[in-house]
Amino acid sequence: MNNAGFGVCGRFDETDIKEEVGMIQLHAIALVELTKFFVRDMLDRKKGKILNIASLAAFQPMPFFNVYAATKAFVLSFSESLASELQGTGVTVSVFCPGAFQSGFQQRARLENVPIYQGKLPTAEEIAEIGYREMKKNKRVIIPEWKFKILLFIARFLPRNVVTQTNKSLMTKRNS
Ligand SMILES: NC(=O)c1ccc[n+]([C@@H]2O[C@H](COP(=O)([O-])OP(=O)(O)OC[C@H]3O[C@@H](n4cnc5c(N)ncnc54)[C@H](OP(=O)(O)O)[C@@H]3O)[C@@H](O)[C@H]2O)c1
């Protein structure tokens, strides 16, 4: 499972490029390297399950969370392509795309006062359980909550700039 990750929230001209480069390194480069490292053994054994953790942010642009969303889009695309490539080998690839949930992520990403992270969020345990269960069923793209499945479906029919603008307002920090 490739789970390690963190976010950086803020205006692009104000965030720290070192953090963003580190995020690209972790979410994209390390994930590809680790997958390459393990997949060969799995293929030799004709058995294995790879679970990559992306995010709901993988599906669309997220202003003020732009590099994070772009790296998760990479994880989603890479995982779906690889899942197709490995079809019939006994090795499966699942990509998990949760929305906001409670963890250490919010504080590290400086997401306080961001609307998407307000209200009661599912716990990390609740979300992880769904991911594990669906991976066992060899589900390729796992979206753990029905409300997000419906929203993603609706978003397909909307102009991309409308979706981006909606995300912008959901990611704009409110005064506490
Ligand atoms: N929480 C959310 O709302 C949310 C939503 C969608 C997707 N996700 C994704 O879910 C995954 C897990 O995040 P989480 O919410 O469980 O956050 P978390 O509680 O902060 O856990 C993040 C994990 O990533 C590790 N990590 C962070 N930076 C690292 C680095 N540079 N090198 C190696 N390991 C590093 C951390 O290790 P240490 O503890 O050793 O630092 C920790 O184990 C991430 O990929 C995140 O993008 C989270």
The ligand as an SDF file (V2000), in Angstrom:
LIG
                    3D

 48 52  0  0  0  0  0  0  0  0999 V2000
   -7.1870   13.0790    5.6590 N   0  0  0  0  0  0  0  0  0  0  0  0
   -7.8080   13.3980    4.5640 C   0  0  0  0  0  0  0  0  0  0  0  0
   -8.7670   14.1990    4.5800 O   0  0  0  0  0  0  0  0  0  0  0  0
   -7.4070   12.7590    3.2480 C   0  0  0  0  0  0  0  0  0  0  0  0
   -8.2970   12.8470    2.1760 C   0  0  0  0  0  0  0  0  0  0  0  0
   -7.9620   12.2480    0.9750 C   0  0  0  0  0  0  0  0  0  0  0  0
   -6.7610   11.5630    0.8670 C   0  0  0  0  0  0  0  0  0  0  0  0
   -5.9030   11.5070    1.9160 N   0  0  0  0  0  0  0  0  0  0  0  0
   -4.6320   10.7800    1.7440 C   0  0  0  0  0  0  0  0  0  0  0  0
   -4.5810    9.7440    2.6860 O   0  0  0  0  0  0  0  0  0  0  0  0
   -3.2040    9.3870    2.8960 C   0  0  0  0  0  0  0  0  0  0  0  0
   -2.9630    9.2350    4.3840 C   0  0  0  0  0  0  0  0  0  0  0  0
   -3.0910   10.5150    4.9950 O   0  0  0  0  0  0  0  0  0  0  0  0
   -3.7780   10.7190    6.4290 P   0  0  0  0  0  0  0  0  0  0  0  0
   -4.9960   11.4920    6.2190 O   0  0  0  0  0  0  0  0  0  0  0  0
   -3.8500    9.4390    7.1590 O   0  0  0  0  0  0  0  0  0  0  0  0
   -2.7190   11.7400    7.0490 O   0  0  0  0  0  0  0  0  0  0  0  0
   -1.7390   11.5780    8.3040 P   0  0  0  0  0  0  0  0  0  0  0  0
   -2.4810   11.1260    9.4950 O   0  0  0  0  0  0  0  0  0  0  0  0
   -1.0110   12.8840    8.3730 O   0  0  0  0  0  0  0  0  0  0  0  0
   -0.7520   10.4250    7.8440 O   0  0  0  0  0  0  0  0  0  0  0  0
    0.1490   10.6510    6.7920 C   0  0  0  0  0  0  0  0  0  0  0  0
    1.1320    9.5090    6.7140 C   0  0  0  0  0  0  0  0  0  0  0  0
    2.0770    9.8100    5.6670 O   0  0  0  0  0  0  0  0  0  0  0  0
    3.3880    9.7480    6.2090 C   0  0  0  0  0  0  0  0  0  0  0  0
    4.2390   10.7690    5.5990 N   0  0  0  0  0  0  0  0  0  0  0  0
    3.9730   12.1000    5.4820 C   0  0  0  0  0  0  0  0  0  0  0  0
    5.0120   12.7240    4.8690 N   0  0  0  0  0  0  0  0  0  0  0  0
    5.9550   11.7740    4.6060 C   0  0  0  0  0  0  0  0  0  0  0  0
    7.2260   11.7750    3.9780 C   0  0  0  0  0  0  0  0  0  0  0  0
    7.7510   12.9140    3.4800 N   0  0  0  0  0  0  0  0  0  0  0  0
    7.8850   10.6110    3.8790 N   0  0  0  0  0  0  0  0  0  0  0  0
    7.3700    9.4620    4.3570 C   0  0  0  0  0  0  0  0  0  0  0  0
    6.1680    9.3820    4.9580 N   0  0  0  0  0  0  0  0  0  0  0  0
    5.4560   10.5240    5.0820 C   0  0  0  0  0  0  0  0  0  0  0  0
    3.2260   10.0150    7.6910 C   0  0  0  0  0  0  0  0  0  0  0  0
    4.3260    9.4770    8.3690 O   0  0  0  0  0  0  0  0  0  0  0  0
    4.8490   10.2030    9.7310 P   0  0  0  0  0  0  0  0  0  0  0  0
    3.7330   10.0560   10.6970 O   0  0  0  0  0  0  0  0  0  0  0  0
    6.0670    9.4120   10.0450 O   0  0  0  0  0  0  0  0  0  0  0  0
    5.1090   11.6010    9.3600 O   0  0  0  0  0  0  0  0  0  0  0  0
    1.9120    9.3060    7.9980 C   0  0  0  0  0  0  0  0  0  0  0  0
    2.1310    7.9240    8.1780 O   0  0  0  0  0  0  0  0  0  0  0  0
   -2.3760   10.4690    2.2150 C   0  0  0  0  0  0  0  0  0  0  0  0
   -1.8700    9.9740    0.9850 O   0  0  0  0  0  0  0  0  0  0  0  0
   -3.3790   11.5900    1.9710 C   0  0  0  0  0  0  0  0  0  0  0  0
   -3.0420   12.3700    0.8560 O   0  0  0  0  0  0  0  0  0  0  0  0
   -6.2030   12.0710    3.1070 C   0  0  0  0  0  0  0  0  0  0  0  0
  1  2  1  0
  2  3  2  0
  2  4  1  0
  4  5  1  0
  4 48  2  0
  5  6  2  0
  6  7  1  0
  7  8  2  0
  8  9  1  0
  8 48  1  0
  9 10  1  0
  9 46  1  0
 10 11  1  0
 11 12  1  0
 11 44  1  0
 12 13  1  0
 13 14  1  0
 14 15  2  0
 14 16  1  0
 14 17  1  0
 17 18  1  0
 18 19  2  0
 18 20  1  0
 18 21  1  0
 21 22  1  0
 22 23  1  0
 23 24  1  0
 23 42  1  0
 24 25  1  0
 25 26  1  0
 25 36  1  0
 26 27  1  0
 26 35  1  0
 27 28  2  0
 28 29  1  0
 29 30  1  0
 29 35  2  0
 30 31  1  0
 30 32  2  0
 32 33  1  0
 33 34  2  0
 34 35  1  0
 36 37  1  0
 36 42  1  0
 37 38  1  0
 38 39  2  0
 38 40  1  0
 38 41  1  0
 42 43  1  0
 44 45  1  0
 44 46  1  0
 46 47  1  0
M  CHG  2   8   1  16  -1
M  END
$$$$
